[in-house]
Amino acid sequence: MANNLAYSTTLYFKNGYHCSPMIHPSRYLESLRSDVPSRQPPLFLQLVIMATGASTDPSHASLAMSLYRRARKLAEQDEAKEPNAFMLAHAQCWVLMASFEAQNTLFSRASLSLGKSPQPPSLFQSHLEPPSSRHLDWIEMEERRRTWWVIYSADRLVFATSALPSIIDDRMVHTLLPKPEEAFTSGGEEMPQEHTNTLHHALRERLPPVSRLGARALAAHLFYRVVDLETTEPRPEAQGEHNLESYWAQQQDVGNDLLALLISLPQDLRLPANIGCQDTIFIHVLIRTALMCLHKTAIRKTAEDGGRGTAASLLRRRAGATCLLQLRKSSPSSDQSERRT
């Protein structure tokens, strides 16, 4: 049994880590081997990592639900015992739990778990300060930053597809996008030279993301904007021509941002060269789906605007659908990718 549990952790970093690339692999595994209990990760985090790993392998999948239930029970007990002692491990545990719950169609519970992960916000503000002032090295700061962006991406995708209000206000997001994955996982002492920007600055200046998690966060943000544009009801005083003009301006803006992101993706996220990479598939599917939803709404709006943009939107929807179908057929691990994302 012990070997199975240890292997479940290995499975997480092998098969499930790409979905939530926030925990530093070598430091986490090293902490598990520590003889000092206080230096080990909290048990609830260990268990949810094992549950996620076990769920990726048919031979260990039977362990996943029991590991998850125990992780949730311990996390809730810890929360009740020390409600103000929220640590980074708590945030990582709750967002991993939300992901596990969503994959098992426990959507209401997933939204509740996700709601606990970004609290308190001060936990994620250390990335704005020099490492020396908080006694954190750059990898510890980057782990906090990556945890934030995993939570943010999950928030945007969960609430865009559930019609529930999001828990993160975009106007309050000033976190720098993540550094490259290779620099983070290699664990070098020197901070990488690649400069990162805030999400809003990257969109405004059409700057390419330097990491796969950064690209995912940008794609999730734009997907949420598309859904919000589609579902938000106009104010009564904004009806008529003014409302239509406002809609078309927003539609063009988010459409241009999506195309700019697609064009600026780094080489390791380009197609067809990286068709076997699950990150690449997921980001492209997200962008293409957002573009299709955008033009679906545009076609509906043309009924209110005398046919404006109908032909172009129809052509783009067909092109997007064709691209998604090709991605589905070309991906060598499409079934696993769909289940894990």
Backbone torsions as a table, in degrees:
resi	resn	phi	psi	omega
1	MET	NA	-42.8	-179.9
2	ALA	-61.3	-38.9	178.3
3	ASN	-64.4	-38.7	178.4
4	ASN	-63.6	-40.2	179.7
5	LEU	-67.4	-42.2	178.5
6	ALA	-64.2	-39.1	179.8
7	TYR	-68.6	-30.2	177.4
8	SER	-63.0	-36.0	175.7
9	THR	-65.7	-42.4	176.6
10	THR	-60.3	-41.3	179.3
11	LEU	-62.8	-36.1	179.2
12	TYR	-60.5	-49.7	-177.7
13	PHE	-72.7	-20.6	178.2
14	LYS	-85.1	-44.4	-170.8
15	ASN	-112.1	-28.1	-172.7
16	GLY	-109.8	-11.3	-173.2
17	TYR	-64.1	-33.5	-175.5
18	HIS	-63.2	-23.2	179.7
19	CYS	-73.5	-31.1	-178.1
20	SER	-140.7	69.3	-172.8
21	PRO	-79.7	72.0	-174.5
22	MET	-120.1	-29.8	-178.0
23	ILE	-87.0	133.5	179.8
24	HIS	-72.7	115.1	-171.1
25	PRO	-57.8	-53.0	-174.1
26	SER	-68.9	-36.5	178.6
27	ARG	-68.4	-38.5	178.4
28	TYR	-64.3	-47.7	-178.7
29	LEU	-64.7	-35.4	176.7
30	GLU	-65.3	-39.9	-179.8
31	SER	-65.5	-30.9	177.3
32	LEU	-63.3	-30.1	-177.7
33	ARG	-86.6	-2.3	-177.3
34	SER	-68.4	142.3	176.7
35	ASP	-84.0	-7.9	-179.2
36	VAL	-97.9	112.7	-175.9
37	PRO	-54.7	-36.8	-177.3
38	SER	-67.3	-18.9	178.9
39	ARG	-91.7	-6.4	178.1
40	GLN	-85.0	152.3	175.6
41	PRO	-62.8	148.5	176.2
42	PRO	-55.1	147.3	-174.8
43	LEU	-61.8	-34.5	-179.4
44	PHE	-64.2	-33.8	176.6
45	LEU	-71.1	-42.6	177.6
46	GLN	-57.6	-42.6	-175.2
47	LEU	-70.2	-40.1	-179.3
48	VAL	-71.5	-30.2	173.8
49	ILE	-66.0	-43.3	178.1
50	MET	-65.5	-39.2	178.5
51	ALA	-61.9	-43.4	179.0
52	THR	-64.5	-43.5	178.8
53	GLY	-63.7	-44.6	-179.4
54	ALA	-61.7	-34.2	-177.5
55	SER	-69.2	-13.1	-178.3
56	THR	-90.4	-5.0	-175.6
57	ASP	-129.9	122.4	-177.7
58	PRO	-55.6	-32.5	-177.1
59	SER	-74.1	-15.1	179.9
60	HIS	-119.9	0.4	-174.0
61	ALA	-60.7	-27.7	-178.9
62	SER	-65.9	-20.5	179.4
63	LEU	-82.8	-19.7	-166.7
64	ALA	-60.7	-50.4	-173.8
65	MET	-65.8	-40.2	179.6
66	SER	-67.0	-38.9	176.5
67	LEU	-63.9	-42.0	178.8
68	TYR	-61.9	-47.2	-178.1
69	ARG	-60.8	-41.0	179.7
70	ARG	-67.7	-40.0	178.2
71	ALA	-61.0	-44.6	-179.4
72	ARG	-64.8	-42.2	179.4
73	LYS	-61.1	-44.7	-179.9
74	LEU	-66.8	-39.0	179.4
75	ALA	-65.1	-40.4	178.9
76	GLU	-68.5	-39.0	177.4
77	GLN	-64.1	-42.1	179.5
78	ASP	-65.1	-39.1	178.8
79	GLU	-64.0	-41.1	-179.7
80	ALA	-71.4	-34.0	-177.6
81	LYS	-73.8	-43.1	-178.8
82	GLU	-134.2	77.8	-174.9
83	PRO	-63.9	-22.0	-177.9
84	ASN	-100.5	3.8	-177.3
85	ALA	-99.9	46.2	-176.8
86	PHE	-76.0	125.3	-178.4
87	MET	-116.7	173.5	177.0
88	LEU	-57.6	-38.4	-180.0
89	ALA	-60.8	-34.3	177.0
90	HIS	-63.8	-46.7	179.6
91	ALA	-60.0	-44.3	-179.9
92	GLN	-65.1	-39.3	179.2
93	CYS	-63.3	-46.7	-175.3
94	TRP	-68.6	-35.9	179.2
95	VAL	-73.2	-34.7	174.6
96	LEU	-67.4	-36.5	177.1
97	MET	-65.5	-41.7	178.1
98	ALA	-61.1	-40.4	178.5
99	SER	-64.5	-44.4	178.9
100	PHE	-61.9	-42.7	-178.7
101	GLU	-65.6	-41.3	179.1
102	ALA	-64.1	-39.7	179.4
103	GLN	-66.8	-22.7	178.3
104	ASN	-103.7	22.5	175.2
105	THR	60.1	25.0	174.7
106	LEU	-94.6	64.7	-167.2
107	PHE	-68.0	-40.1	179.5
108	SER	-64.1	-42.7	178.4
109	ARG	-66.6	-36.3	178.8
110	ALA	-61.8	-41.1	179.7
111	SER	-65.7	-35.4	177.6
112	LEU	-68.8	-42.6	178.2
113	SER	-63.2	-43.7	-179.8
114	LEU	-62.4	-34.5	179.8
115	GLY	-64.1	-22.0	-180.0
116	LYS	-85.8	-18.2	-168.8
117	SER	-71.0	-35.5	-177.5
118	PRO	-92.6	21.9	-177.9
119	GLN	-109.6	136.6	-7.3
120	PRO	-83.3	156.6	-179.1
121	PRO	-59.2	-29.0	-178.0
122	SER	-60.8	-21.9	179.4
123	LEU	-60.9	-28.9	-173.9
124	PHE	-105.0	9.6	-178.2
125	GLN	-90.0	-6.9	-177.6
126	SER	-65.9	-20.1	-179.9
127	HIS	-67.5	-15.4	-178.6
128	LEU	-85.9	-8.5	-174.8
129	GLU	-111.2	154.6	177.3
130	PRO	-61.0	146.1	-178.8
131	PRO	-55.5	-39.2	-175.4
132	SER	-64.2	-28.8	-176.3
133	SER	-75.9	-18.3	-179.4
134	ARG	-120.3	6.6	180.0
135	HIS	58.5	35.1	176.9
136	LEU	-116.8	137.7	171.8
137	ASP	-82.5	175.1	-172.5
138	TRP	-66.8	-27.9	179.1
139	ILE	-69.7	-39.8	176.7
140	GLU	-64.1	-40.5	176.8
141	MET	-65.5	-41.0	-179.4
142	GLU	-66.1	-34.8	177.7
143	GLU	-64.4	-39.8	175.6
144	ARG	-64.0	-44.3	179.9
145	ARG	-61.6	-43.6	-179.4
146	ARG	-67.6	-37.8	176.3
147	THR	-60.5	-42.5	177.8
148	TRP	-59.4	-45.2	-176.1
149	TRP	-72.7	-28.9	172.5
150	VAL	-65.2	-44.0	178.0
151	ILE	-63.5	-44.4	-178.6
152	TYR	-61.3	-46.3	-179.5
153	SER	-62.6	-42.9	178.6
154	ALA	-63.2	-41.5	178.2
155	ASP	-58.2	-47.4	-177.7
156	ARG	-65.3	-39.2	-176.9
157	LEU	-78.3	-41.9	-179.6
158	VAL	-63.5	-45.6	-173.6
159	PHE	-83.7	-18.9	173.1
160	ALA	-72.7	-29.4	-176.5
161	THR	-100.9	-3.5	-178.1
162	SER	-113.6	-8.7	-178.8
163	ALA	68.7	11.1	174.6
164	LEU	-88.0	154.4	178.7
165	PRO	-68.9	143.6	179.8
166	SER	-72.0	160.1	-178.4
167	ILE	-99.9	-9.8	-177.6
168	ILE	-114.6	127.0	178.2
169	ASP	-87.6	118.7	-177.9
170	ASP	-56.4	-30.6	-177.4
171	ARG	-67.4	-18.7	-178.7
172	MET	-99.0	5.1	-176.5
173	VAL	-92.2	108.4	178.4
174	HIS	-124.6	14.3	-178.8
175	THR	-71.1	138.8	175.0
176	LEU	-68.9	143.5	175.3
177	LEU	-65.9	158.8	-172.7
178	PRO	-67.1	155.4	170.4
179	LYS	-74.6	168.1	179.8
180	PRO	-58.6	144.0	-178.4
181	GLU	-58.7	-42.0	-176.6
182	GLU	-62.0	-39.4	179.1
183	ALA	-66.7	-39.1	-178.8
184	PHE	-68.6	-49.5	-174.7
185	THR	-73.7	-25.0	179.9
186	SER	-69.8	-26.6	173.9
187	GLY	74.8	25.1	178.2
188	GLY	-66.4	152.8	-178.0
189	GLU	-74.6	-28.4	-178.3
190	GLU	-84.7	131.8	176.8
191	MET	-66.3	133.6	179.8
192	PRO	-62.6	151.9	-175.1
193	GLN	-79.5	-17.4	-178.5
194	GLU	-58.1	124.5	-179.5
195	HIS	-85.4	136.6	176.0
196	THR	-113.9	160.5	-176.8
197	ASN	-124.4	170.1	171.5
198	THR	-73.2	162.7	-179.7
199	LEU	-59.9	-46.1	-176.1
200	HIS	-68.3	-36.3	177.9
201	HIS	-68.5	-40.0	179.3
202	ALA	-62.7	-39.8	179.0
203	LEU	-71.1	-42.8	-176.7
204	ARG	-64.1	-40.1	-177.5
205	GLU	-95.3	1.0	-179.1
206	ARG	56.0	47.5	-178.2
207	LEU	-89.1	138.7	-179.1
208	PRO	-72.5	143.1	175.3
209	PRO	-69.8	147.6	-179.7
210	VAL	-100.3	-0.1	-179.6
211	SER	-141.1	159.1	178.4
212	ARG	-68.7	-37.8	177.7
213	LEU	-66.4	-36.6	176.2
214	GLY	-62.7	-41.7	178.0
215	ALA	-64.4	-39.3	178.5
216	ARG	-64.2	-42.1	179.9
217	ALA	-63.8	-42.5	178.3
218	LEU	-63.7	-43.7	179.4
219	ALA	-64.8	-40.6	178.7
220	ALA	-65.0	-40.3	177.8
221	HIS	-60.8	-46.1	-178.6
222	LEU	-70.1	-36.1	175.5
223	PHE	-60.0	-44.1	178.9
224	TYR	-62.8	-41.0	178.5
225	ARG	-60.9	-40.0	179.0
226	VAL	-63.4	-47.7	-179.5
227	VAL	-63.7	-41.2	179.2
228	ASP	-62.8	-40.6	178.3
229	LEU	-64.0	-35.6	-177.8
230	GLU	-74.3	-34.6	-170.7
231	THR	-101.4	-17.1	-177.8
232	THR	-71.6	126.4	178.8
233	GLU	-80.3	136.9	178.1
234	PRO	-66.3	147.7	175.7
235	ARG	-66.3	148.5	-178.2
236	PRO	-54.7	-36.6	-177.6
237	GLU	-77.8	-6.1	-177.1
238	ALA	-107.3	19.5	-179.5
239	GLN	-72.9	165.3	173.3
240	GLY	84.7	-152.9	-173.3
241	GLU	-59.2	-40.7	-179.0
242	HIS	-62.0	-41.1	179.2
243	ASN	-64.0	-42.3	178.8
244	LEU	-63.9	-41.8	178.8
245	GLU	-63.3	-40.0	177.8
246	SER	-64.1	-42.4	178.9
247	TYR	-61.0	-49.1	-177.2
248	TRP	-63.3	-34.1	177.6
249	ALA	-65.6	-44.8	178.7
250	GLN	-67.4	-39.4	179.5
251	GLN	-60.9	-44.1	179.5
252	GLN	-66.4	-39.3	-178.0
253	ASP	-63.6	-50.5	-177.7
254	VAL	-71.6	-32.8	175.5
255	GLY	-62.6	-42.7	177.6
256	ASN	-65.1	-38.0	178.5
257	ASP	-65.1	-40.7	178.4
258	LEU	-63.7	-44.6	179.6
259	LEU	-66.7	-38.5	178.5
260	ALA	-63.5	-40.7	177.9
261	LEU	-64.7	-43.5	-179.9
262	LEU	-59.5	-41.9	-178.0
263	ILE	-72.8	-32.4	-173.2
264	SER	-92.6	3.1	-179.9
265	LEU	-56.9	139.9	179.3
266	PRO	-64.2	165.8	-174.4
267	GLN	-58.4	-33.8	-177.5
268	ASP	-78.0	2.1	175.1
269	LEU	-121.3	14.4	-179.5
270	ARG	-88.7	151.1	173.8
271	LEU	-110.0	149.9	5.6
272	PRO	-90.9	4.4	-173.4
273	ALA	-59.8	-32.3	-174.9
274	ASN	-113.9	38.3	-176.8
275	ILE	-63.3	-22.1	179.1
276	GLY	-86.8	-2.0	-177.9
277	CYS	-92.3	122.4	-177.6
278	GLN	-65.7	-35.5	175.5
279	ASP	-59.4	-45.7	-179.6
280	THR	-60.7	-47.7	-179.3
281	ILE	-60.3	-47.4	-175.9
282	PHE	-62.9	-44.8	-178.2
283	ILE	-65.5	-41.9	179.4
284	HIS	-67.5	-40.6	177.2
285	VAL	-61.9	-40.8	-180.0
286	LEU	-63.1	-46.0	-179.2
287	ILE	-65.5	-46.5	-177.9
288	ARG	-65.7	-38.8	178.2
289	THR	-64.5	-41.4	178.0
290	ALA	-61.5	-41.7	178.7
291	LEU	-64.6	-40.4	178.1
292	MET	-64.2	-43.4	178.1
293	CYS	-62.8	-38.5	-179.7
294	LEU	-61.7	-44.4	-177.5
295	HIS	-79.9	-24.4	172.2
296	LYS	-62.8	-45.0	178.1
297	THR	-66.0	-37.1	180.0
298	ALA	-62.5	-39.5	179.0
299	ILE	-63.8	-40.9	178.6
300	ARG	-64.6	-38.6	-178.2
301	LYS	-68.1	-22.8	-177.7
302	THR	-64.7	-22.7	176.6
303	ALA	-63.2	-25.4	179.0
304	GLU	-95.5	-5.0	-171.6
305	ASP	-130.6	25.6	173.1
306	GLY	67.8	29.4	175.3
307	GLY	87.8	8.3	-177.5
308	ARG	-64.7	125.2	172.9
309	GLY	79.9	6.1	-174.5
310	THR	-62.9	-51.5	-175.0
311	ALA	-61.4	-47.1	-178.9
312	ALA	-62.6	-41.7	-179.5
313	SER	-66.7	-39.4	177.4
314	LEU	-62.0	-43.2	179.5
315	LEU	-63.3	-41.0	-178.5
316	ARG	-70.9	-35.1	176.1
317	ARG	-64.1	-43.1	179.2
318	ARG	-64.2	-41.3	178.9
319	ALA	-63.8	-40.9	178.7
320	GLY	-65.4	-42.8	178.9
321	ALA	-63.2	-40.0	178.4
322	THR	-63.0	-42.6	179.8
323	CYS	-63.7	-44.2	178.8
324	LEU	-61.7	-40.8	178.3
325	LEU	-63.4	-41.4	178.3
326	GLN	-64.2	-40.0	177.7
327	LEU	-62.7	-41.9	-179.4
328	ARG	-63.3	-39.9	-178.4
329	LYS	-77.3	-31.2	-172.8
330	SER	-85.8	-25.8	-175.9
331	SER	-68.2	123.3	-179.3
332	PRO	-70.9	-17.7	-179.0
333	SER	-126.6	41.1	-172.5
334	SER	-62.1	-38.4	-178.3
335	ASP	-63.9	-44.0	-179.4
336	GLN	-68.6	-39.9	-179.6
337	SER	-60.6	-43.3	-179.2
338	GLU	-63.6	-41.4	-177.1
339	ARG	-70.1	-35.8	-175.2
340	ARG	-82.4	-29.0	-178.5
341	THR	-86.6	NA	NA
